[in-house]
Structure formats: structure tokens, C-alpha cells
């Protein structure tokens, strides 16, 4: 499958053109958010208050970056397990969130919302946090600084490597990959 180069943010049409298993290089702005930040975002949504960022067509990376060493924008910046964000994700997808980056399985309500609203779930390679960090050109905290590493950061990235794990059709690499492997082994 051909690698895609995507400029962030990207729209629903672009999201719907991506397919499970497709490698991609992301360039532009990614926002970080983990469970504590997600909880605060949903509290604002539920209260009818504005969010600190407009999520329309944006991509969230589930990461708590380590402090930067000299000459680097961030330290180690590997993905965290995504299912911890699942209770909050459908509401954010309804607001126009277009992409998510993490690792691990997603719940069926999240997959259903991705199909409905046209969003994709990208996987970043766990264990390659130092390599991933090289794609991050700058980082700044834009919300919830009291959360430390779990604050919402704005990353400017260039050629950030990901793979489409779940596409807008609900095709899931965690299901398709083992099936393909079994077919090829028999």
C-alpha cells in the first residue's frame, strides 16, 4: 500500500480516502491529550463551554512527552494506550476531531463514531519514542499546564510516521492483520 503524505489539519474527505494498513507521514500541527485532559475537555463540552482548542479537522496524539533535552523540542514521545480515552472520544469525534494517534485497541462505540463522523485512528510505534520525537520540530503547552506532561501541547511535526489502524469504514488492522497472517501461513 502506498505511503501517504498528509498535511495537518486534514478534512473528512481526506480521512475517508485513507485505508487500514496504509502508512502515512504527517506534517503540520498535532495536539496532545491524555485521559486527564480528555476528562476536562468533556466537562467543558457537557457544560456548554468553549474548548481551549477548536478540534475540527484536528489530530490528537495520546502522549505525555518527556522533558526536552538540549537541542530538541521534546524528549521521548511515544504513544500511550488509547482505550483510556475511549469513554470521551465519541463526543470529541462529534465535534469534528479527524484523527487520533496512539497504540492498542479501541472500543466499538469509538469505531462506530469514527465511521459516522469520518475519522481515522493512526498507530505510532510503541518503543520507538526517541525516534518519533525527531519528527517533532516544536512544542508548546496550550492548555492545562497544571497537568505537567499530560497538559495539552501543540506539536509542529514533519514526516511524523504513523499507520492507519482503523479507517472510516471500521476496518481494523488488529483484526485484519492476524487473519492475513493465518492465510499466508496455511
RAJO-V767021 format. One line per field, one symbol per residue. psi: psi as a letter, one per 20 degrees, with the letter a starting at -180 (. if undefined). Layout:
# RAJO-V767021
psi: ???
This chain:
# RAJO-V767021
psi: ppqqpppqrqrhgggiiqqpipqqpppbpqqqpaggggggghggghikqqqiqoipjrpppnqnqqqqrpjqhrbplqqrphhhihhhghhhhhijphqqpbqrqqrhhggghgggimqqoqpqoqikhhgghhiohqpqpiqlhijchjrpqoppqploprqogpaiijpohhghghggggghi.
